[in-house]
Amino acid sequence: MSHDLPFDLQSLRAAYATGLDATEVVKAVYRRIQNLGDPGIFITVRDRGDVLKEAETLDRTQLESMPLWGLPFAVKDNIDIAGMPTTAACPDFAYEAKEDAFVVQRLRAAGALLIGKTNLDQFATGLVGVRTPYPSPRNAIDPEVVPGGSSSGSAVAVAQGLLSFSLGTDTAGSGRVPAALNGIVGLKPSLGALSNRGVVPACRTLDCVSIFALTADDAFEIFKSVAVQDSRDAYSRAYPAFRRSGMLSHLRVGVPS
């Protein structure tokens, strides 16, 4: 069932509700990564066995209380994961992180399963996605086109159906550009809405952790799980209560020819 199951939130939640085991999704993720054969997407992939063990510990009775239960995700490799190297696509800069970035802590606490760390324009400075000493990710729509950057690996991983969502960063387009070039949703939150603690800065006063997802609703769901003020980040702020209103019935959208 998980072999060709779409990984958007609605599809996975429905499958889990009818008995799909999270370990089957993890196996499908690693199978898809291998079958795709794009060495430029990930800089580091977690050991499959470790992720399977995490999936096994998920309590099915918490399907409703953990909003991201069993959802596979990855993070751009300028975001810290405890015990893993943070390279920012510069091997000489690499260090081993002592703790997860704040946003990653939130995601894992909500039940999401971390798969690995993705490629980027070095130090998150670039919009093409190929300014990396590693192999460049291939654009998911047209491999002749650049994947877009700087969060190239995170965007391509979601666009290729490997993950439910991923994290990137967006200082001046690094989340929205690769999302557009790969046909997915890229959400750049307002400044301070998401904590930057545990993120290698490009420009600390302008940096935003960004979200890649398959639908706008998915991106908003992920955002709600991580939009919490972080007392250890001086730029973090309390986000207003979430409120969504329906689209006005008389609204008209014009599309230029």
N, C-alpha and C positions, 0 to 999 in steps of 0.2 A: 504493500500500500504506500509506504513512504518513498518507494523508488522514483515515482513520478509525481509525488504530491507537491503542489505549490507550497512554498514556505511563508506566504503572507500570513498575518496573524489570524485572520478569520478562518482560513483553511486549516491551519495547524490546530487552533483551538477546537474546531469542530471534530477533527480527527482524534485529538486527545480525549475529548468528551465521550467518544464512542469506543475507547479502549486502546488506541495506538500507544505504544510504549516509547518513552523518550529516547531510549537506547537505539531504537530503530531509526529515529531521525538522525542521531549522531552518526550511525553507520552510513546513512544515506549521504550526509554531508561529506564525509571523507571519500566515499565512492564518487561523488560528483566532482570533488577536487581532483581526484586522480584521473577521471575520465576526461575532464576538460583539458588538462595538460597545459595550463598556462602558468609557467614558473614565476611570472612577474607579479602575480596578485599578492601573495603572502611573502613577508620577510621571515616570519617564524610561525610555524603551525604547531599547536600543542600536541603532545602525545595522545594518540587516539584512545589508548587505554585509560589515561587520566580523565579524559572527558566522559568516557563511558561510565567510569566510577561515579562521577558527579551526577550523571543522568540517573544512575541507579539509586542514588540517595534522595532524589526528588520524591516528596510525599504526594501521592495522587489525591489525597484528601484536601490538599492545598491548591488544587487547580483554580478554584474561584478566588482565593485570598492572595495568591501570587500572580499578579497580572501578566508576567512574562514567562510563566512556567514552561520550561522545555524549549524555549526559542533560541536557536543558534545565532550567534553574532560574532563579530570581530571588531578590532579597533585599529585605527591608524597607528603606525609605530612611532608616534611622538607622544603617545599616551601610555602611562605606566601600568604594568601588570606585575604584581609581586612575584619575584623569583624568575622573571623573564628579562632579557635585555631590551632596553629602549635605545634604538639606534638613530631615529630621525633620518634614516637612510644615509647615515655616515658611520661606517664601521669604526673609525678611529674615535668617534664621540661616545660610543656605546657604553652603557653602564647597566648594572643589574638593579632593578627597582626593588625597594624594600616593602612597598605596599601598593595596592591597587589605587589608581586615581579615584577621586571621590565619585565621579559619575559611574565608573565601573563597579565600585562597591554597591551602589544603588541598583544597578542592573542585575548583578549576581544575587543580591538579596531578594530581588523580585522573581528569581527563578530562571533567568537567562543563562545560557551555556556558552562560555567563551571558547571559540575555536582557535583563534590566533591573532597575529598582528600583521597589518597590511602595508604595502609599499606606498611611497609618496615621493613627490619632489623634495629633494634634500632640504631638511630644516623647514619644510612646509613653505618654501618660497618658490612659487611658480604656478602656472595655470595650465601646463601642458601634460603633466603626469609622467614625463619620460626623463626628467632631470634626476636620475638615480643611478648609483653604481651597480645596482642589481638589474636583472632583466626588466624591461618595461611591461606593465600590464597591457593586454590587448583590448582595445575598445570592444564592448560587448555587441555593438550593432554593426560596425564596420572596422575590421582590423587595420585598414589602411588609414584610418583617422586616429589622431592622438586620443588617449582615454580621458584627457582633461585632468587638471590637478588643482591643488597639490594632493588632494585625497584620492588619488587614482585607484589604488588597490581596493579601498573600501567601497568605492562606487561600483567597480567592475564585479566585485564579489557578490554584491546584492543583485546587480543586473543579470548576472549569469545564473541566478537561482541557487547559489551555494549557501546562502544565509537568509534569515528573516530580516535582519537589519544590520547596520554597522555604524560605527562612530568615525567621524573625521574631525577636521577642524576647518574653520572658515574665518579668515581675517579680512580677505579682500576678494572673495569668490571661490576659495579652495574647496568649499562643499557644494555650492550651487553649480559651478561650471562642470565638474565631472558628472554630477547627477544629470544635467541637461544633455551632455554628450553621450550618455549611456541609457537614456530613456527611463530614468527612475525619479523618485522624489528626493530632493535635498532640502532639509530644513535648517536654516540658520536662525537660532534663537536671538532675541535681543540681548544686548550686552549685560552680563552678570546673571542672566537667568539660569545658566548652568555653571557649576563650579569649574574652574580651570586648574584646581589643585591636582598635581600629578601629570600636568601637560607641559611639554617643552614649549616655551613661549617663542612665538615669532614676533609679535608686538603685544605685550601683556595687556595694554589698555584697550586693545581692539579684538583680541582673540576670542573666538567662540567655539565651543565644542559643537559640531554639527551632526545631524542624523541623516542617514540614508535608509530609505525604505521603499517598498514596492507600491504603497498607496499613501495618500495624504493622511487618511485616518490612522494607518499604522504609525506614521511618523509622529502624529500627535499623541498616540498612546505611549510611545517610547518617551517622548518629551515629558509627559505627565509623571512618569516614573522617576525622572532624574532632576526635575525642576524643584530642587530643595535648597534653601540657603545653607551655605557652608561657612561655619564660624571661623574656619581656618584659612579662608580665602578672602582677602581684603576687598576684592572686587565683586564678590558674590552678593546677591541681594534677594530679598524676599520677593517671590513672584506673586502677582495678584491672584485671587481665586479664579479657578478656571470657569470660563463661561463661553458657550458657543451658541450663536443664534442662527436660525434658518436663513437661507438665502431669500432675499426679497423677491416676491412673485413678479414684480415689474422690471427686474434687473435685465438689461440686455448686454450681451457681450459681442463686440465687433471684432471680426477677424479680417485683417487686410488681405487682399488678393495678391 
